[in-house]
């Protein structure tokens, strides 16, 4: 029988045992060693804008209420009554000053405090039997935010979120910091697919190679003005900190303003980005000519930035989507898909950007349909006995002697490592993080483990 260390050794050299995409034992390790130790996105503060606003989200099997309490503090509370374990909130979204357990009626303020216990005196002898004071719904062990993005970690010893993100924060700002107002979200749309959660995360992390095949029809129907899907190879792949992504190469000679206009941003939004983005962030677009596209923050939060034509006159509008690949089992994923837009954007832009989003992504989007067909097929085929024999070749961009074939960009202002041309550098980096978590026993320190993963990837390819 192959050990975990032998399996992850294969993964690190870019030869992936196919069965990892549909294996109950691997999924159990992911639950216990990866999702129990990683920072996982739960919500955005705009989803709980007013006191009492809440959404219910989960980390694998753990359900959490993300709620803004009466004092305006965003809290993450384990959705389980202290009495007999019933979920105290069964609606996915709403506004409530209190949560009342439907089983026996114990009730809690929206800050988590136990304030109602039916027949307290008769059943328990009052405070002598059980003290209400000091009893609260169990808070998530660690909660932190970045520009309104709310993350939780099941490990109380988790490093600060900003340290976990590392240099990926440089790229994250392109999606969530286009103005001082931040972003607002619509959604999420939620649906389930018969596919392993890792496939979507890897795909958005750096797979430009699939575009000319999987998404050819999107270009052929005129959704994008570019003549060939294969133009994606001119963009750069980057990986820094806890994530990586793809960029698109802008037409030669455009400056920062022209680059943003090219993808459909109006001038008033361009001025806001100049006040929000650092000179280096602006140089990535204006000097280097790269526009951010898809990306993934380890383990399961992805972003996409794209700019289709939204009417017959050729009007181009960009959109941003947040995507979460929420594991249900080794062979099923719940997809959460949000439309994100700068809160200060003009109303006409918000409407046109939303139209661009639903054309491309969301449950009925053209890209979505293309991608899921592939992912379901991979998951289904990985289940059998032959999947334990096959090692999938994920060594694109490397020669047989491990030398890197892809080229470095002549100029690239972002941190981390970057390559131009097709390559699976980012997928290997992402899977190296995955391997580091699986290799670790539950008694290992998560902060040190993540630091080791960062150090290993910052220096070059995992081999």
C-alpha positions, 0 to 999 in steps of 0.5 A: 500500500502506498503511504501518504509520504510516497503519494505526496512525493509523486505529487511534488514532482508533478506526477499526480496519482489520479485517485486523489480526485475521488478517494474517501481516505484522502478526503478524510485527511483533507478534512482533518489536516487541511481544512482544520488548519487553513484559513477558509473564506466564509463571507464578505462584510457587505453580506452582513451590512446591518446589525442582525444581518447573518448568513450561514456558511460552513467549513466542510462539516462545520456550520457557522453563523456569520452575523453582525451583532447589535454593536456592529461586530462581525462574529462567527458562531458555531451553529449548534445549540449548547443543549442537545446539539440542534442547529439554532439557525436553519435559514441561509440568510436573514436578519435576527436579534436572537437565534432560538433553537427549534428543539427545546427553545434555548435562545441566544443573542446575535452575539452568541450569549445564551439569554433564554432557557425555558423552565429554567427553574423547574427543569434545572433549579435556576442558576444553581443547576445551570448558569446562563451567565457566561454561556455562549454559542461556540465561536470559531477558534480564529476569525480574521478579515482582509478588506472585508473578506471574512475568514475563519480557521479551526486552529486557534494557533493559526497565524494572522490572516495577513501573514497567511496570505503573504504576498498574494495580498498584492494581487488580491487588491486588484479584485477587492480594492478598486476604491476606498469603498471596497466591494459589494457582493450579489449572491451567492448562487449555489449548486452542487456538481459531481466533481472533486473540490480540488479540480476547480481550485487548481483550474483557476489557480493557473490553467491557461492551457485549457482555454484554446480547447475547452472554451473555443466556442466562447470566442467563436460566438463573439463573446470576446473580441480577441480573435483566438483563445490561444492568446492566453499563452501571452499572459503571465502566470504568477504565484506568491504567498498563499495563492497564484493566478493568471494574467492576460497580455494587453495590446502593446503600448497601452498605458495604465488608463488605456489598459483599464479602458480596453477591458471596459472600465469607465474613467471615474473608476480608473481614477479611483483605482489610482488612489487605491493601488500602489505604484507597483500595482499600477505598473503591472498594468501600465508598464508591464501590460498584464491584466489580472484574470483568474486566481486561487487563494489556498485552499478553496477561494477563487477569483475571476476577472474577465471582460466580455462583450455585453451587447450587439454594438460591441460594448465591453464590460469587466466583471469580478466573481468570487468562487468557493469550492466547498467540499461535500465528499470526495466526489461532490462539491458545492459551488458558491458563486458571487458577483463582486463589484466596486461599491462606488461604481456607477449604477449603469456599470454595476448593471452591465457588469452583472450582465457580463457575469451571468453570461460567463459564470454562475450556474448557467454561464457559458464558461461554467458549463464548459468547465464542469463537463471536464471536472465531472468526467475526471472525478468519475474516471478517477474512482476505479482501480485503474486510477490507482495505477495512473500518474497524471502528468502535471509537469508542463513547463519543465524539461525531463531534467527539471529545468524550466522551459517557460520564460520569465517576463521581461518586466513583471512588477508583482511579487513571487515567481512568474512565467510567460507561456503555458505551464503548470507551475501554479498547479504544482505550487498549489498541490505542494501546499496541499501535500504539506498539509497532508504530510503533517500530523494533527499535532504539528504546529500549523503556523510553522507548517505554513511557513515551511510551505511558503519558504519552499514555494518562494524559492522555486518549483517543488521537485 
